[in-house]
């Protein structure tokens, strides 16, 4: 049995937010960017997500917007946290959905760490979760 990824009834919008400029690149953190690193504040439980990322200040020839990584809860507490990153990052396409696939045997629930490229001053992401039969 295969997934029905092409069936729109199998996808549900799970999270949507617009992030705006938080830092001034020339003065504060020149390598950090206008927006910086973000953790998406929800738990996902589907091994399949689709992320659509857009911006109002993109140029027509720009094709990517930034990266996401899976952040999971582990039993080791170091530095006051029990979260760890899976050492795989996904490059997000700009204005084009990006399919993310995660191994459900590693973690039943997880969140996402998001890092837009330094030059973006605003970013909107829409995250769809696959709700069809696995």
Secondary structure, 3 states (H helix, E strand, C coil): CCCCCCCHHHEEEEEEEEEECCCCCCCCCCCCCCCCEEECCCCECCCEEEEEEECCCCCCCCCEEEEEEEEEEEEEEECCEEEEEEEEEEEEEECCCEEEECCCCCCCCEEEEEEECCCCCEEEEEEEEECCCC
